[in-house]
Amino acid sequence: MKAQDSDRTERIGTGIAMAVFESLGFAFREQSESDYGIDAHAELIVTEKPTGQLLGLQLKSGPSYLSETCNDGYVFRTDKKHVDYWLKHALPVLICLGDVDTKTIYWQVVNSDTAVSTGKGFKFTVPTTQTIGPASKTALASLLTPVVATDRYTIFKTDDTSHGAAKRYSFEVVLNGSVSKAEVAAIVRQVTDEGQKRRYHRNHMVEGQWGDTDAYVVWTYIYPSAEDHSRRNHVCRSIWIHDSLAPEFRPMGFDGENVGDNIIVDWSDKYDFLTEHVSTHTLSKEAYFSEVLPRIYELKSALTTIEANLLALANSDSQETDFLAATEAERSRINEIYFEITDLPYAPFECRDMDTKLESFVAFLHNIWLFYSDEGRTSWDEQSRLEQSLQQRSYACETLRHLEYELSKAR
Protein backbone atom coordinates (compact mmCIF):
# COMPACT_ATOMS: atom_id res chain seq x y z
CA MET A 1 0.00 0.00 0.00
CA LYS A 2 2.86 2.38 0.86
CA ALA A 3 4.48 1.66 -2.49
CA GLN A 4 1.22 2.50 -4.26
CA ASP A 5 0.91 5.75 -2.26
CA SER A 6 4.51 6.65 -3.11
CA ASP A 7 3.95 5.97 -6.81
CA ARG A 8 0.77 8.05 -6.73
CA THR A 9 2.60 10.93 -5.06
CA GLU A 10 5.38 10.77 -7.66
CA ARG A 11 2.81 10.86 -10.47
CA ILE A 12 1.10 13.88 -8.92
CA GLY A 13 4.48 15.57 -8.50
CA THR A 14 5.36 14.89 -12.14
CA GLY A 15 2.05 16.42 -13.20
CA ILE A 16 2.74 19.53 -11.13
CA ALA A 17 6.24 19.83 -12.61
CA MET A 18 4.81 19.52 -16.12
CA ALA A 19 2.26 22.23 -15.44
CA VAL A 20 4.69 24.77 -13.97
CA PHE A 21 7.36 24.23 -16.63
CA GLU A 22 4.83 24.49 -19.45
CA SER A 23 3.47 27.70 -17.91
CA LEU A 24 6.95 29.18 -18.43
CA GLY A 25 7.10 28.19 -22.10
CA PHE A 26 8.91 24.87 -21.79
CA ALA A 27 7.96 21.59 -23.43
CA PHE A 28 8.01 18.93 -20.71
CA ARG A 29 8.89 15.37 -21.70
CA GLU A 30 9.11 12.45 -19.32
CA GLN A 31 12.01 10.04 -19.82
CA SER A 32 10.70 6.60 -18.99
CA GLU A 33 13.86 4.80 -20.08
CA SER A 34 17.36 5.10 -21.60
CA ASP A 35 18.69 7.64 -19.07
CA TYR A 36 19.84 6.82 -15.56
CA GLY A 37 18.88 9.50 -13.03
CA ILE A 38 17.06 11.85 -15.43
CA ASP A 39 13.28 11.74 -15.09
CA ALA A 40 12.32 14.42 -17.60
CA HIS A 41 13.57 17.02 -20.06
CA ALA A 42 12.35 20.59 -20.29
CA GLU A 43 12.92 22.29 -23.67
CA LEU A 44 12.46 26.02 -24.17
CA ILE A 45 9.84 26.89 -26.79
CA VAL A 46 9.96 30.31 -28.47
CA THR A 47 7.14 31.49 -30.77
CA GLU A 48 5.81 27.93 -30.84
CA LYS A 49 9.13 26.56 -32.11
CA PRO A 50 11.48 24.26 -30.16
CA THR A 51 14.90 25.81 -29.58
CA GLY A 52 16.89 22.67 -28.84
CA GLN A 53 17.81 24.21 -25.47
CA LEU A 54 17.12 21.73 -22.70
CA LEU A 55 17.32 21.02 -19.00
CA GLY A 56 17.58 17.55 -17.46
CA LEU A 57 15.33 17.09 -14.43
CA GLN A 58 15.56 14.75 -11.45
CA LEU A 59 12.06 14.78 -9.91
CA LYS A 60 11.23 13.76 -6.35
CA SER A 61 7.90 14.47 -4.66
CA GLY A 62 6.22 13.92 -1.33
CA PRO A 63 6.75 14.63 2.37
CA SER A 64 9.73 12.27 2.71
CA TYR A 65 11.82 14.47 0.40
CA LEU A 66 10.88 17.62 2.29
CA SER A 67 11.44 16.24 5.78
CA GLU A 68 15.07 17.29 6.25
CA THR A 69 15.61 21.03 6.36
CA CYS A 70 18.38 23.53 6.97
CA ASN A 71 18.51 27.31 7.28
CA ASP A 72 18.31 27.85 3.52
CA GLY A 73 15.87 25.15 2.47
CA TYR A 74 15.52 21.41 2.06
CA VAL A 75 18.33 18.85 2.15
CA PHE A 76 18.36 16.27 -0.64
CA ARG A 77 20.69 13.29 -0.20
CA THR A 78 21.90 10.90 -2.87
CA ASP A 79 24.80 8.61 -3.74
CA LYS A 80 28.09 9.27 -5.52
CA LYS A 81 27.03 7.30 -8.60
CA HIS A 82 24.14 9.67 -9.31
CA VAL A 83 26.20 12.80 -8.66
CA ASP A 84 29.03 11.66 -10.94
CA TYR A 85 26.52 10.94 -13.67
CA TRP A 86 24.81 14.32 -13.35
CA LEU A 87 28.08 16.27 -13.26
CA LYS A 88 29.25 14.57 -16.46
CA HIS A 89 25.91 14.87 -18.23
CA ALA A 90 25.73 16.87 -21.46
CA LEU A 91 22.59 18.64 -20.20
CA PRO A 92 22.43 20.95 -17.19
CA VAL A 93 20.66 18.97 -14.47
CA LEU A 94 18.19 20.30 -11.91
CA ILE A 95 17.07 18.55 -8.74
CA CYS A 96 13.36 19.30 -8.41
CA LEU A 97 11.51 18.60 -5.15
CA GLY A 98 7.72 18.68 -5.33
CA ASP A 99 5.31 19.70 -2.60
CA VAL A 100 2.06 18.09 -3.76
CA ASP A 101 -0.02 19.95 -1.16
CA THR A 102 1.01 23.46 -2.25
CA LYS A 103 1.70 22.43 -5.88
CA THR A 104 5.18 23.92 -5.62
CA ILE A 105 8.39 22.71 -7.28
CA TYR A 106 11.64 23.71 -5.57
CA TRP A 107 14.85 23.42 -7.59
CA GLN A 108 18.62 23.41 -7.39
CA VAL A 109 21.18 23.11 -10.20
CA VAL A 110 23.72 20.30 -9.98
CA ASN A 111 27.32 21.49 -10.13
CA SER A 112 30.56 21.02 -8.23
CA ASP A 113 29.61 23.81 -5.81
CA THR A 114 26.12 22.62 -4.93
CA ALA A 115 27.13 18.94 -4.58
CA VAL A 116 28.52 18.59 -1.05
CA SER A 117 30.27 15.37 -0.08
CA THR A 118 29.22 13.77 3.21
CA GLY A 119 31.78 11.00 3.06
CA LYS A 120 29.19 8.31 2.45
CA GLY A 121 27.41 10.19 -0.31
CA PHE A 122 26.38 13.71 -1.31
CA LYS A 123 23.84 16.26 -0.24
CA PHE A 124 22.29 19.29 -1.93
CA THR A 125 20.58 22.28 -0.39
CA VAL A 126 17.42 23.07 -2.34
CA PRO A 127 16.48 26.66 -1.38
CA THR A 128 12.89 27.44 -0.48
CA THR A 129 13.40 30.69 -2.41
CA GLN A 130 13.99 28.81 -5.68
CA THR A 131 10.65 27.69 -7.08
CA ILE A 132 9.66 27.02 -10.68
CA GLY A 133 7.62 30.07 -11.60
CA PRO A 134 7.75 33.41 -13.42
CA ALA A 135 10.44 34.75 -11.07
CA SER A 136 12.81 31.88 -11.94
CA LYS A 137 12.50 32.07 -15.72
CA THR A 138 15.61 34.24 -16.19
CA ALA A 139 17.69 32.03 -13.91
CA LEU A 140 16.54 28.87 -15.71
CA ALA A 141 17.24 30.42 -19.12
CA SER A 142 20.84 31.11 -18.06
CA LEU A 143 21.33 27.38 -17.45
CA LEU A 144 19.99 26.13 -20.76
CA THR A 145 22.12 24.19 -23.20
CA PRO A 146 23.67 26.49 -25.82
CA VAL A 147 22.47 27.24 -29.32
CA VAL A 148 25.31 26.33 -31.69
CA ALA A 149 25.87 28.11 -35.00
CA THR A 150 26.25 25.88 -38.04
CA ASP A 151 29.73 27.28 -38.71
CA ARG A 152 30.90 25.54 -35.53
CA TYR A 153 30.84 22.20 -37.31
CA THR A 154 31.13 20.64 -40.78
CA ILE A 155 29.36 17.54 -42.06
CA PHE A 156 32.18 15.59 -43.69
CA LYS A 157 30.07 12.70 -44.91
CA THR A 158 26.39 11.85 -45.41
CA ASP A 159 25.44 8.21 -45.95
CA ASP A 160 22.04 6.91 -46.99
CA THR A 161 21.86 3.47 -45.35
CA SER A 162 18.15 2.91 -46.00
CA HIS A 163 16.69 -0.53 -46.61
CA GLY A 164 13.26 -1.82 -47.53
CA ALA A 165 11.76 -1.24 -44.09
CA ALA A 166 13.30 2.05 -42.96
CA LYS A 167 14.79 5.25 -44.33
CA ARG A 168 18.10 5.78 -42.51
CA TYR A 169 20.94 8.32 -42.55
CA SER A 170 24.40 8.44 -41.02
CA PHE A 171 26.37 11.69 -40.60
CA GLU A 172 30.07 12.16 -39.87
CA VAL A 173 30.64 15.57 -38.29
CA VAL A 174 33.91 17.40 -37.63
CA LEU A 175 33.96 20.22 -35.09
CA ASN A 176 35.43 23.57 -36.06
CA GLY A 177 37.35 24.54 -32.95
CA SER A 178 37.02 23.85 -29.24
CA VAL A 179 33.48 22.90 -28.21
CA SER A 180 32.07 22.08 -24.77
CA LYS A 181 30.25 18.84 -24.03
CA ALA A 182 26.95 20.70 -23.86
CA GLU A 183 27.66 22.24 -27.27
CA VAL A 184 28.49 18.81 -28.72
CA ALA A 185 25.12 17.56 -27.47
CA ALA A 186 23.44 20.57 -29.08
CA ILE A 187 25.22 19.83 -32.38
CA VAL A 188 24.10 16.20 -32.20
CA ARG A 189 20.49 17.30 -31.70
CA GLN A 190 20.74 19.85 -34.51
CA VAL A 191 22.29 17.43 -37.03
CA THR A 192 19.84 14.69 -36.05
CA ASP A 193 16.81 16.97 -36.33
CA GLU A 194 17.89 18.29 -39.73
CA GLY A 195 18.99 14.80 -40.79
CA GLN A 196 15.50 13.42 -40.26
CA LYS A 197 14.24 15.75 -42.99
CA ARG A 198 16.98 15.15 -45.57
CA ARG A 199 16.01 14.02 -49.06
CA TYR A 200 19.36 12.67 -50.26
CA HIS A 201 19.12 9.14 -51.72
CA ARG A 202 22.01 6.93 -52.75
CA ASN A 203 20.25 5.78 -55.93
CA HIS A 204 17.00 6.06 -57.88
CA MET A 205 15.58 2.84 -56.45
CA VAL A 206 15.85 4.15 -52.88
CA GLU A 207 14.45 7.50 -53.96
CA GLY A 208 11.54 5.74 -55.62
CA GLN A 209 10.73 3.87 -52.45
CA TRP A 210 11.15 6.63 -49.86
CA GLY A 211 10.70 9.83 -51.90
CA ASP A 212 9.52 12.63 -49.62
CA THR A 213 9.48 10.52 -46.43
CA ASP A 214 11.34 11.60 -43.30
CA ALA A 215 13.99 9.27 -41.87
CA TYR A 216 13.22 6.62 -39.28
CA VAL A 217 16.81 6.27 -38.05
CA VAL A 218 19.65 8.79 -37.78
CA TRP A 219 23.19 8.13 -36.58
CA THR A 220 25.86 10.77 -35.98
CA TYR A 221 29.59 10.40 -35.35
CA ILE A 222 31.33 13.46 -33.90
CA TYR A 223 35.06 14.08 -34.44
CA PRO A 224 36.87 16.98 -32.72
CA SER A 225 39.25 17.43 -35.69
CA ALA A 226 39.84 16.39 -39.27
CA GLU A 227 42.76 14.27 -38.06
CA ASP A 228 40.46 12.46 -35.62
CA HIS A 229 38.11 11.83 -38.53
CA SER A 230 40.92 10.36 -40.60
CA ARG A 231 41.81 8.08 -37.67
CA ARG A 232 38.13 7.17 -37.06
CA ASN A 233 38.53 8.40 -33.48
CA HIS A 234 35.13 9.85 -32.58
CA VAL A 235 34.45 11.61 -29.30
CA CYS A 236 30.87 10.35 -29.37
CA ARG A 237 28.28 8.64 -31.51
CA SER A 238 24.52 8.94 -31.35
CA ILE A 239 21.40 7.19 -32.54
CA TRP A 240 17.79 8.30 -32.90
CA ILE A 241 15.00 5.88 -33.83
CA HIS A 242 11.46 6.94 -34.64
CA ASP A 243 8.96 5.58 -32.12
CA SER A 244 6.80 4.09 -34.87
CA LEU A 245 9.53 1.85 -36.30
CA ALA A 246 8.66 -1.79 -35.62
CA PRO A 247 11.07 -3.66 -33.31
CA GLU A 248 12.09 -6.15 -35.98
CA PHE A 249 13.34 -3.29 -38.21
CA ARG A 250 15.19 -1.35 -35.50
CA PRO A 251 18.99 -1.34 -35.68
CA MET A 252 20.96 -2.47 -32.67
CA GLY A 253 21.23 0.48 -30.32
CA PHE A 254 23.66 1.23 -27.51
CA ASP A 255 23.59 2.50 -23.96
CA GLY A 256 24.19 6.18 -23.46
CA GLU A 257 22.86 9.54 -22.45
CA ASN A 258 19.49 10.83 -23.62
CA VAL A 259 20.28 14.40 -24.71
CA GLY A 260 16.72 15.16 -25.78
CA ASP A 261 14.06 13.82 -28.14
CA ASN A 262 15.22 10.25 -27.42
CA ILE A 263 18.59 10.88 -29.05
CA ILE A 264 21.00 8.55 -27.28
CA VAL A 265 24.64 9.68 -27.14
CA ASP A 266 27.44 7.25 -26.35
CA TRP A 267 30.52 9.19 -25.21
CA SER A 268 33.72 7.36 -26.14
CA ASP A 269 35.80 6.38 -23.12
CA LYS A 270 38.70 5.61 -25.46
CA TYR A 271 38.97 9.00 -27.16
CA ASP A 272 41.57 10.50 -24.82
CA PHE A 273 43.65 7.31 -24.80
CA LEU A 274 43.61 7.02 -28.60
CA THR A 275 44.38 10.72 -29.02
CA GLU A 276 47.36 10.44 -26.67
CA HIS A 277 48.51 7.24 -28.37
CA VAL A 278 48.35 8.81 -31.83
CA SER A 279 50.06 12.03 -30.74
CA THR A 280 52.97 10.14 -29.16
CA HIS A 281 53.28 7.69 -32.05
CA THR A 282 53.09 10.09 -34.99
CA LEU A 283 56.18 11.05 -36.98
CA SER A 284 57.05 14.62 -37.84
CA LYS A 285 56.93 15.43 -41.54
CA GLU A 286 60.72 15.44 -41.87
CA ALA A 287 61.05 12.16 -39.95
CA TYR A 288 58.34 10.58 -42.08
CA PHE A 289 60.01 11.65 -45.33
CA SER A 290 63.40 10.41 -44.13
CA GLU A 291 61.83 6.99 -43.53
CA VAL A 292 59.73 6.58 -46.67
CA LEU A 293 61.48 8.46 -49.49
CA PRO A 294 64.51 6.11 -49.69
CA ARG A 295 62.13 3.15 -49.65
CA ILE A 296 60.00 4.66 -52.42
CA TYR A 297 63.10 5.00 -54.61
CA GLU A 298 63.97 1.35 -53.90
CA LEU A 299 60.44 0.26 -54.77
CA LYS A 300 60.43 2.21 -58.04
CA SER A 301 63.73 0.62 -59.03
CA ALA A 302 62.37 -2.81 -58.13
CA LEU A 303 59.25 -2.17 -60.23
CA THR A 304 61.42 -1.34 -63.27
CA THR A 305 63.25 -4.66 -62.94
CA ILE A 306 60.02 -6.59 -62.35
CA GLU A 307 58.30 -5.00 -65.37
CA ALA A 308 61.18 -5.84 -67.71
CA ASN A 309 61.25 -9.47 -66.60
CA LEU A 310 57.47 -9.88 -66.55
CA LEU A 311 57.18 -8.54 -70.09
CA ALA A 312 59.98 -10.88 -71.22
CA LEU A 313 58.02 -13.75 -69.69
CA ALA A 314 54.81 -12.58 -71.35
CA ASN A 315 56.58 -12.38 -74.73
CA SER A 316 57.98 -15.91 -74.26
CA ASP A 317 61.52 -14.51 -74.22
CA SER A 318 62.16 -16.26 -70.89
CA GLN A 319 60.83 -19.02 -68.70
CA GLU A 320 59.02 -18.76 -65.40
CA THR A 321 62.10 -20.03 -63.59
CA ASP A 322 64.17 -17.32 -65.29
CA PHE A 323 61.72 -14.65 -64.13
CA LEU A 324 61.81 -15.84 -60.53
CA ALA A 325 65.61 -16.06 -60.48
CA ALA A 326 66.06 -12.62 -62.06
CA THR A 327 63.73 -10.93 -59.55
CA GLU A 328 64.67 -12.83 -56.39
CA ALA A 329 66.53 -9.86 -54.85
CA GLU A 330 63.65 -7.48 -55.61
CA ARG A 331 61.13 -9.95 -54.20
CA SER A 332 63.11 -10.24 -50.96
CA ARG A 333 63.54 -6.47 -50.55
CA ILE A 334 59.88 -5.69 -51.31
CA ASN A 335 58.88 -8.21 -48.66
CA GLU A 336 61.17 -6.46 -46.15
CA ILE A 337 59.86 -3.00 -47.05
CA TYR A 338 56.28 -4.27 -46.77
CA PHE A 339 56.83 -5.06 -43.08
CA GLU A 340 59.10 -2.06 -42.42
CA ILE A 341 56.39 0.35 -43.57
CA THR A 342 53.74 -1.51 -41.58
CA ASP A 343 55.85 -1.11 -38.43
CA LEU A 344 56.41 2.64 -38.84
CA PRO A 345 54.66 5.06 -36.46
CA TYR A 346 51.68 7.01 -37.81
CA ALA A 347 52.20 9.38 -40.72
CA PRO A 348 51.56 13.07 -40.00
CA PHE A 349 48.06 14.19 -40.92
CA GLU A 350 49.20 16.19 -43.97
CA CYS A 351 50.88 13.05 -45.37
CA ARG A 352 48.03 10.67 -44.61
CA ASP A 353 46.76 10.40 -48.21
CA MET A 354 50.29 9.82 -49.44
CA ASP A 355 50.82 7.15 -46.79
CA THR A 356 47.66 5.33 -47.85
CA LYS A 357 48.86 5.24 -51.47
CA LEU A 358 52.30 4.05 -50.38
CA GLU A 359 50.77 1.16 -48.45
CA SER A 360 48.72 0.20 -51.51
CA PHE A 361 51.74 0.46 -53.82
CA VAL A 362 53.79 -1.88 -51.65
CA ALA A 363 50.87 -4.28 -51.31
CA PHE A 364 50.39 -4.57 -55.09
CA LEU A 365 54.12 -5.18 -55.60
CA HIS A 366 54.06 -7.76 -52.85
CA ASN A 367 51.04 -9.45 -54.45
CA ILE A 368 52.88 -10.12 -57.72
CA TRP A 369 54.59 -13.14 -56.17
CA LEU A 370 51.57 -14.54 -54.36
CA PHE A 371 50.75 -16.53 -57.49
CA TYR A 372 54.20 -18.16 -57.48
CA SER A 373 54.04 -19.36 -53.89
CA ASP A 374 53.51 -23.06 -53.14
CA GLU A 375 49.80 -22.44 -52.72
CA GLY A 376 49.67 -20.26 -55.84
CA ARG A 377 51.26 -22.95 -57.97
CA THR A 378 48.54 -25.41 -56.93
CA SER A 379 45.71 -22.90 -57.38
CA TRP A 380 46.59 -21.44 -60.81
CA ASP A 381 48.13 -22.81 -63.98
CA GLU A 382 51.15 -21.10 -65.53
CA GLN A 383 49.17 -18.84 -67.86
CA SER A 384 46.82 -17.76 -65.06
CA ARG A 385 49.78 -17.00 -62.81
CA LEU A 386 51.25 -14.75 -65.48
CA GLU A 387 47.95 -12.96 -66.10
CA GLN A 388 47.36 -12.38 -62.38
CA SER A 389 50.91 -11.08 -61.90
CA LEU A 390 50.57 -8.71 -64.86
CA GLN A 391 47.31 -7.42 -63.36
CA GLN A 392 49.01 -6.70 -60.01
CA ARG A 393 51.86 -5.00 -61.88
CA SER A 394 49.27 -2.81 -63.65
CA TYR A 395 47.68 -1.91 -60.30
CA ALA A 396 51.12 -1.08 -58.90
CA CYS A 397 51.92 1.25 -61.81
CA GLU A 398 48.60 3.04 -61.48
CA THR A 399 48.98 3.40 -57.71
CA LEU A 400 52.53 4.73 -58.17
CA ARG A 401 51.13 7.58 -60.27
CA HIS A 402 48.67 8.40 -57.46
CA LEU A 403 51.46 8.14 -54.89
CA GLU A 404 53.67 10.58 -56.78
CA TYR A 405 50.74 13.00 -57.06
CA GLU A 406 50.11 12.83 -53.30
CA LEU A 407 53.83 13.25 -52.66
CA SER A 408 53.87 16.43 -54.75
CA LYS A 409 50.94 17.76 -52.68
CA ALA A 410 52.60 16.93 -49.37
CA ARG A 411 55.97 18.50 -50.21
N, C-alpha and C positions, 0 to 999 in steps of 0.2 A: 504493500500500500504506500509506504514511504517513497519507494522508487517511482511509483506512478505519480505521486504528488510532486516529486522533484522534476520529473519529465514535464509535467503540466506547467510548473513554474517556469522552467526553461523555455517552453514554447510561448508562454505569455511574454516573457522577457524579450524573446526574439521578435515577437510582433510589435512590442513597444519600440525596440531599436529600429525596426524597419520604418515605423511611422515617423519617428523623430528625424531620422536621416533623410527620408524622402521629403519631409517638410522643408529641409534645407537645400533641396535640389540635388540630392544624391540618388542614384539607382542602387538599391540594396539587393544583394544576391547572396543567398545562403550557399555554403560550400559543404555539401553533405559527404563528400569523399575527396580523395586525391591530395589533401593538404593537412598535415599534422599540425594541430594547434591553431588553425585559422578557421573560425566558424562562419565568417561572412566577408564579403567585399563590399565596399561602398565606393561607387564611381561618380565623380562630379558630372552633372549634366548641365550644359549651357545652351540656351535657346533650343531646347529639345534635342540636342545632339550630344552623344557621349564624347567625352574629352580624352578618354584613355588614362585619366589621372585617378588613381585608386588608393584606398586605405585597406589594410587587412585588419580584421576585427576578431578579438577573442572575447566572446560573450559569456557572462556568468550572471545569473539572476537568482534572487531569493534571499531570505533573511540570513542564511548561513554565510553568504559572501559579504554581508554588511555587519557582521557581528563583532569583528575586531576593528577598533578605531584607534586613532591617534589624534594629536592636536590639529593636524591639517586635513584629516579625512579618514578614509577607510584603508585598511591594510589587506592587501591581496598577496597570498603566498603561493609559490609554485616551485617546481623543481628546476635543476640546472639544465636538463635536456630541453625543456620548453624555452627557457630563456636563451640558450645558445641558438636554437632554431629561429626564434624571433629576431635576435640581433643580426643574424646572417641573412634574413629574408630580404628579397628584392623589393618588397612593398614595406612602407612604414606601417608598423603594427600598433594598434590601440588596444589596451585592456578596457573593456566596457563592463561596468557593474550595474545591473538593473534592479531598481526598487519597483516591484510590481504594484505596490499599494499606491505610490505617488506617481507612477508612470514616468519615472525619471531614470535617465541613463547617465551615470558618472563615468569619466574617462581619464586615462593617463597614457601618454605615449611611451613605448618601450625604447629605451636607449641605454647607453652605458652609465648614464648619470642616475636614471630613475630605477634601474635594477640594482638592488642592494643585497649583497651576499650576507647570508646568516650563518654560513658554515655548512649547514645541512642542505640549504637550498637558497632561494631568493625571495625577497619581498618587494612590493611596490606600494607606494602611498598614492591612493587615488583621491585627489582633493574633492571635497564637497562643493568647492567653487567651480569645478569644471564639469559642466553638464552639457549634453548635446542639445543645442538650441540656438536661436538667432545670435546670441552673444558669443558663441564659440565658432561661428562660421569662418571668421578671419583666421583664427588660430588653426582650425582644421585645414583650411586652404593652404596654409604655409607648410603643412606636412605632406601634401599630396605628391605622388610620383611626378617627375618632370615631364614636360612636353618636349620632345626631341625633334629638331629640325631635320629634314631629309638629307641635308648636306653633311650630317654627322656620320652617315654611313653610305656604303655603296653595295648594291646587289651585284656580286660577281657572276653569279650563275643562277638561272631559272630552269628547273627541270619539270616537265610534265610527265608524271609517273602514273597516269590514269590507267585503269583497266575497265573491264566490262561492267563492274558493279559500283565503281566510285571514281569521281573526278578528283585528282590528287596533284598537289604541287610541292616541290622542294626548293628552298631558296638558300643560297650560300651568301652570307653577308659579311663584309669587311668593314670594321669601324674606322672612321677617319679621325684619329686622335684619341686622347685619353677620355674614357667614358666610365661613369660610376655604375655600380651594379644596378641601381634603380633605373638609370638611363638605358642600360642594356635590356632590362625587362620591358621598358617602354618601347624600345626599338623592336623587340620580338613581337609585342602586341600590334604595333603599327604595321610591320611587314606581314604578319599573319592576317590581320584584318583586310589589308589591301590585297593580299594574296588570294583570299577567298573569292574575290571578285575578278580575278584575272581571266583573260580570254585567249591566252596563248595555248596552242595545241601543237603537239610534236608532229602530227601528220593529218591528212584530210580525213582519214577514217575516224580518228579520235574526235576531230572537230565535228564530223557528221553525227557522232553519237551524243556528244555533250553540248555542242553549240553554245547557247547563251546561259548555261547552267553554272551556278556558283560551285566552288569546290567543296568536297566533303571532308578532305584531309589536307592539312598543311603542315609541313615540317620546316624548321629553320635551323641553320647551323651558323653560329656567330664566331667570327675570327677577329681578334684584336688588331691584326696587321696582315698585309699581303703576304709576308713571309710565313706567318702562321697558317694562312690559307694554303700556301704551296706545300707546307709540311702536314696538312690535314690535322692541325692542332687547334681544335675549337675550344673556346672558353665555355660554351654551353650549346645545347641543342634543345629544340622544343617540338612539341606535337600538339595539334588541335584536331579533334575529330567531331564532326557534326553529330548532335544527339540522335538524329534520325537514322544514322547509318546502322544497318543491321549488324549484330555481333559477328556473324560469320564473314563479313566483308571488312571488318575493322583490322587495321594493321596492328602488329604487336606494339604496345606502348612501353612506357618506362616510368619508374617512380621519379618524382620530382616535386617542384614547387608550383602551385597554381598561382600564376601571376595575373589572373583575371580572365573572364570569359572561358574558363576551362582550358586555358592554354597551359600545358605542363612543361616546365623548364627543368632540365637536368643539367646542373652545373658540374663541369668536369673537375674531378678531384686530382686529375693528372696534368692539368694544364701547366701549373707552375713547375712541376718536376720536368716535364718535357721541354718547356721553354729554357730552363736552366741547363738541361742536358744538351740541347741544340746549341745554345750560346757558348758552352764550354767545349763543344766538339765540332765547331765550325772553323774552317780555315779562313785566313785573310785572303784577299784577292791575289796578292803577290805570292803567298805560300801555295795557294791552289795552282796558279800558273806554273810555278817552279816544279810542282809534282806532275802535272798532266801534259804540259807542252812537250817535254822530251819523249814522253810515251806516245803522244800523237804522231810525232815525226817517225818513231819506230814503227808504228802501226801502218802509216802511209807507205813506208818503204816495204813492209811485209806484204801489203796489198799489191804493190807493183809486181813483186816476185810471184805471188800467188796467181795473179791474173795471167801473167805470161805463161806459166806452166799449165794453168787450167785450159787456156785457149789452145795450147799445143796438144793437150790431151783431147780436147774437143775436135781438133782438126786431124786427129789420128797421127800426129807427128811424134807422139810418145805413148808409153804404156802407163797404166795406173800405178804400177810399182815405181816407174820413173818419176811420176808426179809426186808421190809420197816421199820418195828419197830426196828430191830436189827442194821440197818445202818443209823438211823435218825441222830445221832450225827455226823457221818462221812459226811453225805450229807450236813448238815448245815455248817460244817467247810470247806469243799471243795468249797462250794458256796462263803464263805467269802474270802478264799484264791484266788479264781478266780478273784475277784474284787480288792483284795489287790495288786496282781501282776500286774494287768492292770494299776493300779494307780501309780506304782513305776516310778521314773525317768528312763531315758535310761540306758541300761546296757553298761559298757565299751566295746570298740570295740573288745578286745580280748575275751570277754565273750558273744559276740553276738550270735554265733551258739548255745551255751549252753542255752541262754535266749530263743531262738526260740523253742528249744526242750522242755524247761520248760513250755512255753505257750501252746504248743501242748499237753503235758502230762496233764496239768490241764484241758484243754478243753475236752479231751477224758473222764477223770474222771467225769467231770461235765455232760457230755452227757449221762452217764449211766442212769440218772434219768429222762431224757427228756421223755422217753417212759412211765413213770409212772405219768406224770403230768395229769391234767384234760384233756388237748387236746390229750395227748398220749393215754390215756385210751379209747378215742372215735375213735382214728385213727388205733389202732392195737389191735388185740385180745391178750389173755394172753400168748400164745405160741410165737407169734411174738414179744411181748415185751421182753420176756426172751431172745430170739435169738438176738435181736438188742442190748440188754444190754451186753450179752456175747461178741458180736462183738466189742463193745466199750471198754470193759475190755481187750480184746485181743490187740486192738490198744494201749491202755494205757500201757500195759506190754511191748510191742515192743518199744514204744516211751521212756519208762523209761530206757531201755537198751541203747538207743542212747543218752539220757540225761546224764547217768552216764559216757559214753565214752567221751562226750564233757566236762563234769566236770573234768575228769582226764586230759584232754588236757589243760584246763584253769588253773589248779592248779600249 
